[in-house]
Amino acid sequence: MLCVCAIIFGAVLYSGCTNKCGSTTCQNGGTCTNNKCVCPTGYSGNSCQTAWSDEFIGTYKCYRSACSPAVSGANSWQSAITKASTNSGYTIYISNFDNSNSTQTATVDSAGDLRIAPASGTHGVSATGSWASTGITLDFTTYVTGGTSYHCSMTFVKE
C-alpha cells in the first residue's frame, strides 16, 4: 500500500511541475494558451526558455566618451555583466561600472533596452541604453555628493 501511495504522490507531483503545451513544456513560469506558451515578463522563446538578460551576460571592454563636465582618469576598462539565478530574467548586474569598482543593477526588456533606475538622493547613477550585436551603448548620469552631476556616454564591447 505504501508503494502505491508513493507512486500516486510522485505522479501528482510530477504533473503539477510541468505545463505541457502540445509537445512543448513551458519553462520559467510560462503558461499554455491555445497550444502556445505564453511567457512571463523576462522570458521569450517557444518554451519561454530564454531570459531577456541572457544576451547581455559576459565580459566587456568599456569606453567612456562625451562627458560633461570632463571626467579625469582612464576612459577604458573592463566590466562584467552577470545575473542572479533568481532575477526573473530581466535584471542584470554591471560590475566596475564607469571604472569605479561599483556594481549597478539594471533591467532589460524584450527589445534589448537597458535601464538603471534614477538615482535617489545626492549620490548614484541613472542610465538608459540598448544592446546590439556590436555591444551596448549607454547614456548615463552620475550624481555625486554636493549636487554635482556628470553626463557621459559609454560603449561596452563584448570580449
N, C-alpha and C positions, 0 to 999 in steps of 0.2 A: 504494500500500500504506500509506503514511504517513497519508493522508487517512482511510482506512477504520479504522485503529487509533485515530486521534483521535476519530472518531465513536463507536466502540465504547466507548472510555475515558470519553467525555463522557456516554454513556447510562448506564454503570455508576455514574459519579459522581453523576449526577442522581437515579437511582433510590435510591441509598444515602442521599441527603439528605432524602428525603421519607418520610413514613409515611402512606400513603393509607388512609383508613378509609371505604370506600364513596366518596361524592363529597366527603368532607371530608379535608383534610390536617391531621393532628395537629401542633400547634406546640409550641414551648418544651420539647421532650423528651417530649411525650405519646406514648403507645403505643396501638395499636388492639387492643382485645379485644372479641370478639363484635360487631364492626362499630360500636363506640363508642370515642371517645378517652378514655383513662384518663390524667388529668393528674398530673404530678409535684407534690410539695409546693410551694406558692407560686402555682399557676395554676388557673384554672377556666374554664368556658365549653365550648361544643360542640366546639371545636377547641383547647382549652387556650390561648386567645388572651388571656385577661385575667389579669394579675398581681394577686394579692390586694392589693398595695400601691397599685395604681392609684387607688383611690377616696380615698386619703389625700393624694395629691400636690396641692400648691397653697400659696397664701399665706393665713395665718390672723391674725386678731386674737385675742390671748390674754389671758385674765383669770385672775389668781391669787386664791384666796379661802381662807378657813378654815385659815390656817397656825398651827401650834402648835410652838414659841412664835411670836409675831408676827414678821413679817419687815418691815423698813423698805424704803422705795423704792417705785417705781411698781408698781401692781398690774395694769397693762395694757401691752401692747407687741405688736409684730408678729414673727411667726416664719414660716419657710418649711419645708415638708416636701418632700423630694426623694428620689430613689432613684438608685442607680448602675445602669448598663446590665448589670452582671454580678452583680446581687444575688439571683438565684434567685426573684424575685417576691415575697418576703416580708420584705425588710429595707428600712427607711426611715431617713432622717436628718432630725432636727429641729434646725434652726438656731436660734440665740438662745434656747435652752431656758431657761425661767424668767428671761428678760431678762438673761442672764449672758454673752452672746456665745459661749457654748459650743455645740457640736453633740453631740447624743446619738443613739446608734444604737438603734433599736427594731425589734422583729419584730412582724409582724401575722399573723393566721390567717384562715381562710376565714369565720369568724363576725364578723370586723371587730374582734376584740380586739387590743389593743396591749400590748406588754411591753418594758420596759427592764430588762435583766438586773440583778440585785442588784449594788450597788457592791462593790468589793473594797477591803480596807484601810480607811483612815480618811477617804477622800475619794471622792465620786462620787454617783450617783443610782440609785435603783431605782424602778420605777413600773409600774402596771397601769392600763388604761383601755379604752375602746371607742369605735368610730366609729358615728355615726348620721347621718341626713340633715341634722341641725342642726349637726353638727360633732363634736368629740372631747371626751370628758370623761376626766380623768386624775387619779389619786391618786398622789402621789409623795413620796419621802423623799429629802432631800438630806443627805449626810453631809459635814461639813467637818472639817478638821484640828483635833485636840483632842477629838474624840469627840462634839461637838455634832451633833444631827440636827434637821432641820426637816421636819415633816409638813404637806403642803399639798394642796389640790385646785386643778385648773386646767381651764379650758374653752377650747377652740380653736374659733373661728367662722370658717368659710371666707369669704374676701373675694372 
